[in-house]
Amino acid sequence: MRLLTVTGLALVAFACDGASPSISDAQGSPAATQQQLLPAPDPRPDAINTSRRTAITEAVARVSPAVVTVQTERVERSAVTPFDAFFGVRSGSQVVPGLGSGFIVRNDGVIVTNAHVVSGASSVRVAMRDGTIYPARVVGEDELNDLAVLQIDAKDLPTAPLGTSRGMLIGEWVVAIGNPYGFLLGNSEPSVTAGVVSGVGRNLTGRGDGPGVYVDMIQTDASINPGNSGGPLINASGEVVGVNSSIYTPSGGSIGLGFAIPIDRARRVAEDLLAHGAVRRPWIGVKVQQSGATAARGSLNTGAAIEAVVPGSPAEAANLRVGDVIVRSRDRQIRNPYDWEAELLELRVGETVDLMVRRGAREQRVEVRVRDLPEVGAERVAVLRELELISLTPAIRAERGLQSERGAVVASVTPRVSQDLGIRTGDLIIQVNRTPVTDAQQAARVLEYYIGRGPIRMFFERGGNIFSTDFRIR
């Protein structure tokens, strides 16, 4: 082998038979023998080497035609500029575009995506992979599960085959499909990233691409970036096993910690939204104690301790008691309160569930009938008048020894609402559904927004521990 330099261009040439190698001249004209060394590719489309076709490429080909881009617009209030103020303008608004992904689950235009992709949108449109755009109607949203169902007016569309999220193997191949960063790349074709299942049953209690607490998630190192939300996570058989929902990142980009909602849960939620326009929230009437961040390491495998039993609830009828610890539900081991939250998301209203509870030193089996979440019997004005909140300040936080840095402190609450919601004076409200609470004003706005909109899950801190309560307000 000899290294040749011609007018500043370095070429590496092999002379296996002792002949002088052919090179280009100074003007770049190729020599005849070089054309023989660089044969033209086979133009036939079926000439792709079969070794390039893998389970991953076949899986992508099976699902990608059903992946869509979800385009949204939101009208938000904008700050008034000094120029506007001079002319007497007191408020302004601006249209903020948003973008996510989704996938078609029925050939008549039913699409699954994330709730945080379409939440608060004034208009929603869906772009197909060929660039065709349809206006979309939001059939329903479930913010607690971060899932939404859309409908477009189209027929005979390709659909994504749905698999199951049960029995997933740690280390098996998965592919995330979506439209990260939207149209910055200039087309509507979805892109793919491949990785493995890093973990199952994962509980994400920090902030991700979507806010709030995520439980029983599929973790993957397949890159998920902004815009991937709502797209499918598929296995090597070309079946959807999850809905890409969140990333854990300190920088805003993927660092290999992606999370997807299990498709079994997404299927149940979609069926409820299509049938009722809302999700029926399974309820048995217990409140379990959730450990705060400082105690999380010590509570990973201690079960879910019952902190309160609602009078007249299925739990009371089944003789569940305060202090009982739920350690198993159906075939799911309940290692901590997050596992119990995940199990509630999987139960169906009307079914009877077998629980294994630890009472003292003994374990016993209990059958509980699952009911729909009851409504709080309070009118809108009554709720606002019966619950008084104040914003958390550094002084209040230090005085009460609170762990959370933001939230709304319950200054007063009527006995009726206290019993219905399970909260009391001094509790710190830190989250409503998937919306973190920063102060009392925001808490009031969020609660007012959800009046008449379906189930509400509120998280609050008490005594260094985090609790949750489910209720409706009509």
C-alpha positions, 0 to 999 in steps of 0.5 A, spaced: 500 500 500 502 506 498 500 513 500 499 518 494 498 525 494 496 529 487 495 537 488 493 536 495 489 530 495 491 524 499 489 517 496 490 510 498 491 505 493 492 498 493 497 494 488 496 487 490 499 485 483 505 490 483 501 494 477 501 501 478 495 504 481 490 508 477 488 515 480 484 521 478 488 527 474 489 534 477 483 536 473 479 530 477 477 526 470 477 519 473 481 514 469 478 508 466 480 503 471 477 507 477 470 506 473 471 499 474 473 499 481 466 503 483 460 499 479 454 502 479 448 500 484 443 495 482 437 499 480 432 494 481 428 495 488 428 488 490 436 488 490 436 490 497 441 485 500 436 480 505 441 481 510 439 488 511 432 486 513 431 485 520 426 484 525 426 491 526 425 494 519 420 489 518 416 492 525 417 499 523 414 497 516 408 494 519 407 500 524 409 506 521 404 507 516 399 508 522 403 514 525 401 521 525 403 528 527 398 532 532 398 539 531 395 544 536 394 551 537 393 554 544 391 561 545 395 564 551 395 571 554 401 575 553 404 580 556 402 588 554 408 591 552 409 599 554 407 601 547 400 597 547 399 600 554 400 607 551 394 606 547 390 603 552 391 596 551 390 592 558 391 585 555 393 581 549 393 574 547 397 570 542 397 563 538 402 558 541 403 552 536 404 545 539 406 538 536 406 531 538 405 524 535 399 519 535 397 513 532 391 510 528 387 504 532 381 504 528 381 505 520 375 510 521 380 515 524 380 513 531 387 516 534 391 515 541 395 520 543 397 523 550 393 528 554 398 533 555 399 534 547 392 536 546 390 539 553 387 546 552 388 546 545 383 551 541 384 547 535 387 540 533 389 537 526 392 531 524 398 530 519 398 523 515 405 521 513 404 523 506 402 530 508 395 530 508 392 534 514 385 533 517 382 537 522 381 533 529 376 532 534 378 531 541 373 525 543 376 525 550 382 526 555 384 523 561 389 527 564 391 522 570 393 517 565 396 522 560 392 519 554 387 522 549 383 520 543 382 523 537 377 522 531 378 525 524 373 524 518 377 519 514 376 511 512 380 505 510 386 508 514 392 503 516 392 501 523 397 500 528 397 492 531 396 493 538 400 488 543 400 487 550 405 490 555 404 484 560 410 479 560 415 484 557 422 482 557 428 486 560 433 487 554 428 486 548 428 490 542 423 496 542 422 502 537 420 509 538 416 512 532 414 519 532 415 526 529 421 529 534 422 536 533 416 537 528 417 539 521 424 542 522 427 537 518 422 538 512 417 533 512 411 529 515 415 522 515 415 519 522 422 517 524 424 511 529 429 510 534 431 503 537 433 501 544 431 496 549 426 495 555 430 498 560 425 496 566 418 495 567 413 497 572 417 504 573 415 509 577 417 516 575 415 522 580 419 527 577 418 532 572 418 529 565 416 531 558 409 531 561 408 534 568 406 530 574 407 523 577 407 517 572 406 510 575 408 503 572 411 505 566 415 502 561 422 504 561 427 504 555 433 507 552 430 508 545 431 516 544 425 519 546 425 527 544 420 533 544 415 531 539 415 524 540 409 524 545 403 520 544 407 516 538 407 508 539 413 504 542 413 497 539 416 491 540 420 487 534 414 483 532 411 490 530 406 490 535 404 497 540 406 495 547 406 502 549 405 510 548 411 514 549 409 519 554 415 522 558 423 523 558 427 524 564 432 529 563 436 535 566 437 538 559 431 538 555 434 532 550 434 525 551 439 522 555 436 514 554 431 515 560 424 514 556 418 512 559 412 509 555 405 508 558 403 500 558 398 499 552 394 495 556 392 501 560 391 505 554 387 500 551 382 500 557 382 508 557 381 509 550 375 504 550 372 508 556 373 515 552 370 512 546 364 509 550 363 514 555 367 520 553 370 520 560 374 515 564 370 511 569 375 511 575 376 505 579 374 506 587 374 502 593 374 507 598 381 507 601 387 512 602 394 509 602 400 513 605 405 515 600 412 516 602 415 523 601 422 524 597 426 523 603 423 516 605 422 513 598 428 509 599 426 506 605 419 504 603 420 501 596 418 494 598 413 495 605 406 495 601 401 500 601 399 502 608 391 504 609 391 511 612 383 512 612 377 508 610 371 512 607 365 510 610 360 506 606 365 504 601 366 497 598 373 497 602 368 498 609 364 493 606 370 488 605 372 490 613 378 493 611 381 497 616 386 503 618 393 500 619 392 494 614 397 493 609 396 491 602 401 487 599 398 483 593 392 485 588 390 480 583 397 477 580 400 484 582 405 484 588 404 491 591 411 493 594 409 500 595 404 506 594 406 507 587 404 500 585 397 501 588 396 507 584 398 503 578 393 497 580 388 502 581 389 504 573 388 497 571 382 495 575 375 496 571 369 498 575 364 492 577 369 487 577 371 484 584 378 484 586 382 479 590 386 483 595 392 480 600 393 484 606 397 484 612 394 485 618 399 485 624 403 479 623 398 475 619 396 476 611 389 474 609 385 474 603 379 480 602 374 480 596 372 487 594 367 490 589 370 495 585 365 501 584 366 508 580 368 514 583 363 518 587 362 525 586 363 530 591 356 533 592 358 540 592 356 546 588 361 550 585 360 556 589 360 552 595 366 548 594 370 555 593 367 558 600 368 551 604 376 551 602 380 556 603 388 556 601 394 560 602 400 560 598 406 556 601 412 561 603 419 560 606 417 562 613 411 557 613 415 552 610 420 552 616 415 553 621 411 547 619 417 543 617 414 541 610 418 538 605 415 541 598 418 547 596 411 550 593 404 549 594 397 551 597 396 550 604 389 549 607 388 554 611 380 552 613 376 547 610 369 545 612 367 538 616 363 536 610 368 537 605 374 535 609 370 528 610 369 528 602 376 529 600 380 527 606 383 533 607 384 537 613 387 544 615 394 544 615 395 540 609 399 542 603 396 541 596 402 540 591 399 537 585 392 536 582 391 531 576 398 532 572 398 539 574 404 541 580 401 547 584 405 553 585 401 557 589 394 558 592 391 562 586 394 557 581 390 551 586 384 555 585 384 556 578 386 548 577 380 546 581 375 551 578 378 548 571 376 541 573 369 542 575 364 538 571 370 535 567 371 528 570 375 525 576 380 529 580 386 526 583 389 531 588 396 530 592 398 533 598 403 533 604 402 531 611 407 530 616 412 529 611 408 524 607 405 524 601 397 522 600 392 522 594 385 523 594 380 522 588 374 525 588 369 529 583 366 536 583 360 537 579 
